[in-house]
């Protein structure tokens, strides 16, 4: 179990490194968050959202691979060798091809929603909040990665300026409380989120302020997306 945990930690360290050092990675993450939010506003069907998530994952994965290739090339040579340049250019080209394809597919997906006002697609968010839940958690995770990468303290899964566990837990609790609007369910959800946050402080992985920051971040993100998707609901 410890070995598996370390492997996940190393993987997230790679994501944080790319976010800190690669401007393109930061651009991809921002665009990913905006695309996911737009999919909620236009009430796209589930298979459209699946296609968007696959494309986002492909672009981000290739950007990470590009970062890895650049690091290996820089490690193996300190001179401006033509083959080193070819390796970096080819890796960057792979990201460009995937990004271009994502733009084209994104246009085809959003064109119908924009031109028809969403009337030609099912309102998946209204009927199945699972789409909203997935996107809220993805956006919260992206913001948390940005915060950890910006501060540069702690690791991806342990420590850092923001508790990702608390952010995700309180985002989920906020979604449950507002979408289902059942006081008992909301209280139970927030109680579980509190236990998650408390466990991070108890294990001395995060300070109380870091956990509080994560909780506020997750709650506000979920609330903002809820208001964006359901503007007719009066709180």
VOBA-1610 file (N, C-alpha, C; in pm, whole numbers, padded with zeros to 5 digits, always signed):
BEGIN
Unk+00082-00120+00000Unk+00000+00000+00000Unk+00086+00126+00000Unk+00194+00125+00080Unk+00283+00240+00083Unk+00349+00264-00052Unk+00383+00152-00119Unk+00444+00165-00251Unk+00347+00225-00351Unk+00220+00183-00345Unk+00118+00238-00434Unk+00097+00385-00405Unk+00093+00421-00278Unk+00075+00561-00240Unk+00191+00646-00291Unk+00314+00594-00280Unk+00430+00669-00328Unk+00423+00688-00479Unk+00373+00587-00552Unk+00364+00600-00696Unk+00266+00710-00735Unk+00152+00719-00664Unk+00058+00826-00690Unk+00119+00962-00656Unk+00194+00966-00547Unk+00257+01091-00505Unk+00357+01138-00609Unk+00437+01046-00663Unk+00535+01081-00766Unk+00464+01132-00891Unk+00352+01068-00925Unk+00278+01111-01044Unk+00226+01254-01029Unk+00170+01285-00912Unk+00120+01420-00889Unk+00234+01521-00879Unk+00349+01477-00832Unk+00466+01565-00830Unk+00503+01607-00972Unk+00491+01511-01065Unk+00519+01543-01205Unk+00421+01646-01260Unk+00294+01633-01224Unk+00194+01731-01268Unk+00224+01868-01210Unk+00261+01873-01082Unk+00292+02001-01019Unk+00417+02064-01080Unk+00518+01981-01110Unk+00641+02034-01172Unk+00610+02096-01307Unk+00531+02026-01388Unk+00495+02080-01519Unk+00414+02209-01505Unk+00326+02215-01406Unk+00246+02335-01385Unk+00333+02453-01343Unk+00434+02426-01260Unk+00523+02533-01214Unk+00613+02584-01324Unk+00663+02496-01408Unk+00771+02531-01501Unk+00727+02551-01645Unk+00611+02500-01682Unk+00569+02506-01822Unk+00448+02598-01838Unk+00467+02714-01903Unk+00352+02804-01926Unk+00239+02737-02004Unk+00276+02651-02101Unk+00172+02584-02180Unk+00084+02495-02095Unk+00143+02432-01994Unk+00065+02347-01905Unk-00037+02430-01829Unk+00003+02547-01785Unk-00090+02633-01713Unk-00203+02679-01805Unk-00168+02708-01930Unk-00271+02749-02028Unk-00369+02634-02051Unk-00316+02513-02067Unk-00403+02397-02090Unk-00498+02375-01973Unk-00449+02392-01851Unk-00534+02372-01734Unk-00645+02476-01726Unk-00611+02602-01756Unk-00712+02708-01754Unk-00818+02683-01861Unk-00773+02648-01981Unk-00867+02620-02089Unk-00956+02500-02053Unk-00897+02399-01990Unk-00973+02281-01950Unk-01085+02319-01855Unk-01053+02402-01757Unk-01154+02445-01661Unk-01265+02524-01730Unk-01229+02615-01822Unk-01328+02695-01893Unk-01418+02609-01981Unk-01358+02510-02048Unk-01436+02421-02134Unk-01535+02340-02051Unk-01492+02291-01937Unk-01581+02213-01852Unk-01696+02298-01801Unk-01667+02423-01765Unk-01773+02513-01720Unk-01870+02544-01833Unk-01816+02564-01954Unk-01902+02592-02070Unk-01994+02475-02099Unk-01947+02354-02077Unk-02031+02237-02102Unk-02151+02233-02009Unk-02136+02290-01890Unk-02249+02297-01797Unk-02348+02404-01840Unk-02297+02519-01882Unk-02384+02629-01923Unk-02472+02588-02041Unk-02413+02513-02135Unk-02486+02473-02255Unk-02565+02343-02236Unk-02554+02282-02119Unk-02628+02160-02088Unk-02602+02050-02192Unk-02476+02024-02218Unk-02440+01923-02316Unk-02474+01783-02266Unk-02499+01693-02360Unk-02528+01555-02323Unk-02403+01488-02268Unk-02425+01375-02201Unk-02316+01308-02131Unk-02206+01262-02226Unk-02243+01210-02344Unk-02139+01160-02433Unk-02054+01274-02489Unk-02111+01396-02499Unk-02031+01511-02537Unk-01928+01541-02427Unk-01972+01536-02303Unk-01882+01564-02191Unk-01772+01459-02183Unk-01808+01333-02210Unk-01707+01226-02212Unk-01601+01256-02318Unk-01645+01299-02437Unk-01550+01332-02543Unk-01459+01447-02502Unk-01515+01548-02437Unk-01434+01661-02392Unk-01331+01618-02288Unk-01372+01534-02194Unk-01280+01488-02090Unk-01166+01406-02150Unk-01199+01320-02249Unk-01094+01240-02314Unk-00994+01330-02385Unk-01044+01433-02454Unk-00955+01525-02525Unk-00869+01604-02427Unk-00929+01650-02319Unk-00853+01725-02218Unk-00743+01637-02160Unk-00777+01513-02127Unk-00679+01421-02071Unk-00566+01394-02172Unk-00602+01382-02300Unk-00501+01356-02402Unk-00402+01472-02415Unk-00456+01594-02419Unk-00369+01711-02433Unk-00278+01727-02310Unk-00335+01713-02191Unk-00255+01726-02069Unk-00150+01616-02060Unk-00186+01494-02100Unk-00090+01384-02095Unk+00026+01407-02190Unk-00004+01454-02310Unk+00103+01481-02406Unk+00191+01597-02361Unk+00131+01696-02294Unk+00212+01806-02241Unk+00306+01757-02132Unk+00258+01665-02048Unk+00344+01604-01947Unk+00455+01522-02012Unk+00421+01448-02117Unk+00522+01370-02189Unk+00624+01462-02254Unk+00579+01573-02308Unk+00669+01671-02367Unk+00766+01726-02262Unk+00714+01753-02144Unk+00799+01802-02035Unk+00903+01697-01996Unk+00860+01570-01990Unk+00953+01462-01955Unk+01064+01449-02060Unk+01028+01457-02188Unk+01128+01445-02295Unk+01226+01560-02289Unk+01178+01681-02264Unk+01267+01796-02252Unk+01364+01778-02135Unk+01313+01726-02024Unk+01400+01706-01908Unk+01507+01601-01937Unk+01470+01493-02005Unk+01566+01388-02038Unk+01673+01440-02134Unk+01630+01516-02235Unk+01725+01572-02332Unk+01822+01668-02263Unk+01770+01753-02176Unk+01857+01846-02103Unk+01953+01773-02011Unk+01909+01658-01959Unk+01997+01581-01871Unk+02110+01515-01950Unk+02080+01467-02070Unk+02178+01391-02148Unk+02277+01477-02225Unk+02240+01600-02255Unk+02330+01685-02332Unk+02319+01829-02288Unk+02433+01897-02291Unk+02437+02039-02257Unk+02470+02122-02380Unk+02490+02057-02493Unk+02521+02126-02618Unk+02396+02133-02705Unk+02402+02221-02803Unk+02289+02237-02894Unk+02301+02137-03008Unk+02274+02011-02976Unk+02284+01904-03075Unk+02157+01902-03162Unk+02172+01881-03293Unk+02054+01879-03381Unk+01952+01773-03341Unk+01998+01656-03294Unk+01904+01551-03253Unk+01827+01589-03128Unk+01892+01663-03038Unk+01823+01710-02918Unk+01711+01805-02957Unk+01741+01893-03051Unk+01638+01986-03100Unk+01524+01910-03167Unk+01558+01805-03245Unk+01455+01726-03311Unk+01364+01658-03211Unk+01422+01603-03104Unk+01342+01536-03002Unk+01245+01633-02936Unk+01293+01752-02901Unk+01206+01851-02838Unk+01099+01900-02934Unk+01138+01924-03060Unk+01041+01974-03158Unk+00932+01870-03186Unk+00972+01742-03195Unk+00875+01637-03221Unk+00777+01623-03105Unk+00828+01631-02983Unk+00740+01622-02866Unk+00643+01740-02863Unk+00693+01859-02892Unk+00606+01977-02897Unk+00504+01963-03010Unk+00547+01902-03122Unk+00455+01881-03233Unk+00341+01789-03196Unk+00370+01687-03115Unk+00264+01596-03070Unk+00158+01670-02990Unk+00203+01761-02904Unk+00109+01841-02825Unk+00027+01932-02916Unk+00094+01989-03017Unk+00025+02079-03109Unk-00083+02006-03188Unk-00053+01884-03235Unk-00151+01806-03310Unk-00272+01775-03223Unk-00247+01729-03100Unk-00358+01697-03011Unk-00440+01822-02977Unk-00372+01936-02956Unk-00442+02060-02924Unk-00529+02107-03041Unk-00473+02095-03162Unk-00550+02135-03281Unk-00673+02046-03297Unk-00655+01916-03276Unk-00769+01825-03285Unk-00874+01858-03179Unk-00827+01892-03060Unk-00920+01926-02952Unk-00999+02052-02986Unk-00934+02148-03050Unk-01004+02271-03089Unk-01113+02240-03191Unk-01080+02158-03291Unk-01177+02124-03394Unk-01296+02048-03335Unk-01266+01947-03255Unk-01373+01869-03194Unk-01456+01956-03099Unk-01387+02041-03022Unk-01458+02131-02933Unk-01553+02223-03009Unk-01507+02272-03122Unk-01594+02357-03205Unk-01717+02281-03251Unk-01696+02159-03297Unk-01809+02078-03345Unk-01906+02047-03232Unk-01853+02026-03110Unk-01940+01994-02996Unk-02019+02116-02951Unk-01950+02230-02939Unk-02015+02349-02883Unk-02098+02425-02987Unk-02072+02403-03114Unk-02145+02477-03217Unk-02295+02454-03206Unk-02333+02328-03191Unk-02475+02295-03182Unk-02538+02358-03059Unk-02467+02352-02946Unk-02521+02409-02823Unk-02535+02559-02831Unk-02436+02626-02896Unk-02438+02772-02904Unk-02547+02820-02999Unk-02558+02756-03115Unk-02654+02802-03217Unk-02798+02771-03180Unk-02821+02669-03103Unk-02959+02632-03069Unk-02997+02669-02926Unk-02900+02726-02853Unk-02929+02763-02715Unk-02946+02645-02624Unk-02896+02530-02668Unk-02903+02411-02585Unk-03033+02334-02599Unk-03124+02378-02686Unk-03254+02313-02699Unk-03243+02177-02768Unk-03137+02157-02847Unk-03128+02031-02922Unk-03059+01921-02843Unk-03014+01953-02726Unk-02948+01851-02644Unk-03023+01836-02513Unk-03005+01722-02451Unk-03071+01699-02322Unk-03004+01781-02213Unk-03083+01824-02118Unk-03029+01900-02006Unk-02978+01802-01902Unk-02855+01752-01927Unk-02800+01648-01841Unk-02776+01699-01699Unk-02737+01823-01688Unk-02708+01876-01555Unk-02834+01888-01471Unk-02944+01927-01537Unk-03068+01943-01463Unk-03122+01809-01413Unk-03106+01705-01494Unk-03165+01577-01458Unk-03068+01483-01388Unk-02941+01491-01423Unk-02840+01403-01365Unk-02724+01487-01312Unk-02724+01524-01185Unk-02619+01607-01128Unk-02481+01543-01131Unk-02470+01417-01174Unk-02339+01352-01179Unk-02244+01428-01269Unk-02292+01484-01379Unk-02207+01564-01467Unk-02150+01684-01393Unk-02238+01752-01321Unk-02194+01869-01244Unk-02093+01829-01138Unk-02119+01718-01070Unk-02028+01672-00965Unk-01889+01646-01021Unk-01883+01579-01135Unk-01754+01548-01197Unk-01679+01675-01233Unk-01749+01770-01292Unk-01684+01892-01338Unk-01642+01980-01221Unk-01726+01989-01117Unk-01689+02067-00999Unk-01561+02012-00937Unk-01553+01880-00921Unk-01435+01819-00861Unk-01313+01840-00950Unk-01332+01835-01081Unk-01219+01857-01173Unk-01168+02000-01163Unk-01260+02096-01158Unk-01220+02237-01147Unk-01150+02263-01014Unk-01205+02208-00906Unk-01142+02225-00774Unk-01002+02165-00774Unk-00986+02047-00836Unk-00854+01984-00843Unk-00756+02070-00921Unk-00801+02130-01032Unk-00714+02216-01112Unk-00671+02339-01032Unk-00765+02402-00962Unk-00732+02520-00882Unk-00635+02482-00770Unk-00656+02366-00710Unk-00566+02321-00603Unk-00425+02298-00655Unk-00414+02237-00774Unk-00282+02216-00834Unk-00213+02349-00858Unk-00289+02448-00908Unk-00232+02581-00930Unk-00180+02640-00799Unk-00259+02629-00692Unk-00220+02687-00564Unk-00094+02621-00509Unk-00088+02488-00516Unk+00029+02416-00467Unk+00152+02449-00551Unk+00134+02455-00684Unk+00247+02484-00771Unk+00296+02627-00751Unk+00205+02720-00726Unk+00241+02860-00710Unk+00325+02881-00583Unk+00282+02818-00476Unk+00354+02833-00349Unk+00482+02751-00350Unk+00476+02632-00412Unk+00595+02548-00421Unk+00637+02487-00290Unk+00542+02464-00202Unk+00574+02405-00072Unk+00489+02280-00052Unk+00553+02175-00001Unk+00484+02049+00018Unk+00480+01969-00110Unk+00425+01850-00102Unk+00414+01763-00219Unk+00271+01765-00270Unk+00249+01692-00378Unk+00116+01693-00441Unk+00009+01635-00349Unk+00043+01531-00276Unk-00055+01462-00193Unk-00034+01487-00044Unk+00073+01553-00009Unk+00101+01578+00132Unk+00154+01720+00148Unk+00089+01795+00236Unk+00136+01929+00264Unk+00096+02027+00155Unk+00154+02145+00160Unk+00124+02247+00062Unk+00034+02355+00118Unk+00018+02462+00040Unk-00058+02577+00087Unk-00207+02550+00098Unk-00256+02452+00023Unk-00398+02420+00022Unk-00415+02270+00040Unk-00508+02232+00125Unk-00539+02091+00141Unk-00634+02047+00030Unk-00583+01965-00063Unk-00667+01916-00172Unk-00778+01826-00122Unk-00748+01744-00020Unk-00850+01657+00036Unk-00967+01738+00093Unk-00934+01844+00167Unk-01039+01928+00224Unk-01117+02000+00115Unk-01048+02048+00013Unk-01115+02119-00096Unk-01215+02028-00167Unk-01173+01907-00200Unk-01262+01814-00269Unk-01377+01769-00179Unk-01347+01745-00051Unk-01450+01699+00041Unk-01559+01806+00061Unk-01518+01930+00079Unk-01616+02037+00101Unk-01687+02075-00028Unk-01622+02058-00143Unk-01690+02080-00270Unk-01801+01978-00288Unk-01771+01852-00258Unk-01873+01748-00269Unk-01988+01772-00170Unk-01954+01813-00047Unk-02058+01840+00052Unk-02147+01957+00010Unk-02086+02061-00047Unk-02164+02177-00092Unk-02257+02139-00205Unk-02209+02059-00298Unk-02295+02013-00408Unk-02414+01934-00355Unk-02387+01843-00264Unk-02495+01761-00209Unk-02597+01847-00136Unk-02549+01945-00060Unk-02638+02029+00019Unk-02729+02114-00069Unk-02675+02171-00177Unk-02753+02262-00259Unk-02836+02192-00365Unk-02783+02084-00423Unk-02858+02017-00528Unk-02975+01939-00472Unk-02955+01870-00361Unk-03061+01788-00304Unk-03146+01866-00204Unk-03089+01971-00146Unk-03161+02060-00055Unk-03236+01984+00054Unk-03166+01887+00110Unk-03218+01815+00225Unk-03126+01841+00343Unk-03175+01910+00445Unk-03088+01952+00556Unk-03009+01838+00619Unk-03073+01724+00641Unk-03003+01613+00706Unk-02888+01562+00618Unk-02915+01547+00489Unk-02810+01502+00398Unk-02696+01602+00392Unk-02731+01732+00392Unk-02628+01835+00389Unk-02542+01833+00515Unk-02607+01819+00631Unk-02531+01815+00756Unk-02438+01694+00762Unk-02487+01580+00718Unk-02402+01460+00716Unk-02284+01478+00621Unk-02310+01538+00506Unk-02204+01559+00408Unk-02096+01652+00464Unk-02138+01761+00527Unk-02040+01854+00584Unk-01967+01792+00704Unk-02036+01707+00776Unk-01971+01640+00889Unk-01860+01547+00839Unk-01889+01473+00732Unk-01786+01386+00674Unk-01671+01468+00619Unk-01703+01581+00553Unk-01597+01669+00501Unk-01511+01722+00615Unk-01576+01755+00727Unk-01501+01802+00843Unk-01407+01694+00896Unk-01453+01570+00896Unk-01368+01460+00942Unk-01248+01442+00850Unk-01271+01458+00721Unk-01159+01449+00625Unk-01058+01559+00653Unk-01107+01681+00672Unk-01018+01793+00700Unk-00944+01773+00832Unk-01016+01728+00933Unk-00956+01706+01064Unk-00846+01600+01057Unk-00867+01498+00973Unk-00767+01392+00961Unk-00636+01445+00904Unk-00643+01546+00818Unk-00521+01604+00760Unk-00443+01682+00865Unk-00519+01749+00955Unk-00452+01822+01064Unk-00399+01724+01168Unk-00479+01624+01201Unk-00440+01526+01303Unk-00314+01451+01261Unk-00301+01422+01132Unk-00183+01352+01082Unk-00064+01446+01059Unk-00084+01575+01088Unk+00020+01676+01073Unk+00068+01687+00928Unk-00023+01664+00836Unk+00007+01681+00694Unk-00019+01825+00653Unk-00123+01884+00712Unk-00158+02023+00685Unk-00180+02096+00817Unk-00163+02228+00811Unk-00198+02311+00925Unk-00348+02342+00919Unk-00400+02396+01027Unk-00542+02431+01030Unk-00576+02535+00924Unk-00485+02631+00902Unk-00509+02733+00801Unk-00510+02675+00661Unk-00424+02580+00633Unk-00420+02516+00502Unk-00548+02436+00476Unk-00596+02370+00580Unk-00721+02295+00568Unk-00839+02390+00550Unk-00838+02501+00625Unk-00945+02600+00613Unk-00946+02661+00473Unk-00827+02690+00420Unk-00818+02744+00284Unk-00876+02648+00182Unk-00843+02519+00197Unk-00897+02419+00106Unk-01049+02408+00117Unk-01100+02412+00240Unk-01244+02402+00261Unk-01318+02519+00198Unk-01266+02640+00218Unk-01328+02760+00159Unk-01321+02754+00007Unk-01205+02714-00045Unk-01187+02705-00190Unk-01287+02606-00252Unk-01297+02487-00194Unk-01388+02387-00248Unk-01534+02430-00237Unk-01571+02488-00125Unk-01711+02531-00105Unk-01749+02643-00201Unk-01662+02742-00216Unk-01692+02855-00305Unk-01698+02812-00451Unk-01608+02724-00490Unk-01609+02676-00629Unk-01738+02601-00659Unk-01778+02513-00569Unk-01902+02438-00589Unk-02024+02530-00590Unk-02026+02628-00500Unk-02138+02722-00495Unk-02146+02807-00621Unk-02028+02853-00669Unk-02026+02936-00790Unk-02078+02860-00911Unk-02037+02735-00924Unk-02083+02654-01038Unk-02231+02623-01024Unk-02276+02599-00902Unk-02419+02573-00880Unk-02502+02693-00924Unk-02460+02814-00886Unk-02533+02934-00925Unk-02526+02956-01076Unk-02414+02916-01137Unk-02400+02930-01281Unk-02494+02836-01356Unk-02508+02716-01303Unk-02592+02616-01370Unk-02738+02637-01340Unk-02769+02679-01218Unk-02908+02695-01178Unk-02936+02836-01130Unk-02930+02933-01217Unk-02949+03073-01176Unk-03090+03104-01128Unk-03187+03017-01160Unk-03324+03042-01121Unk-03352+03007-00976Unk-03257+02938-00912Unk-03279+02899-00773Unk-03245+03016-00682Unk-03333+03053-00596Unk-03309+03163-00501Unk-03261+03103-00369Unk-03140+03144-00329Unk-03085+03089-00204Unk-03135+03171-00085
//
